[in-house]
């Protein structure tokens, strides 16, 4: 098996486990134990955006973005020097945290409660776990966007029209549509 294929399988598996399977196992365990959180609030196994999106679509997005970065030579240790692009990474971490905060503030302000935030502004342990996962994944997406912007500045916008990016956008749009339907 090629190393790129192995890396893609690891990325897909790690994202799927982090985004879906941890919460799904928690949901199933809480159902078995009769926990009121999963009886009284919508939980992971009740969301289409989790069942299909977090388990499959978002992991595919990460694999496709990684493949595109690899094709561009734009990974964290890309380029001739092989040095980590620290400034890009720091900006991406800050953007990932900022996006996560903005989404959670919006969720709380709109009263979009669920089993990880049973009351507005009150998250439980799984809510904080989900926020950590979300910030991590948003950081990866922000890193990719920064790399794509640098590539487009150097080579023109045409470099952004690739099969990997098109497929990633389709997967992300499908996940976003499922998420919207879950809440509205």
Buried (B, 14 or more C-beta within 10 A) or exposed (E): EEEEEEBBEEBBEEBBBBBBBBBBEBBBEBBEEEBEBBEEBBBBBBBEBBBBBBBBBBBBBBBBBBBBBBEBEBBBEBEEEEEEBEEBBEBBBEBBBEBBEEBBEEBBEEEBBBBBBBEEEEBBEBBEBBBEBBBBBBBBBBBBEBBBEBBEEEEEEEBBEBEBBEBBEBBBEBBEEBBEEBEE
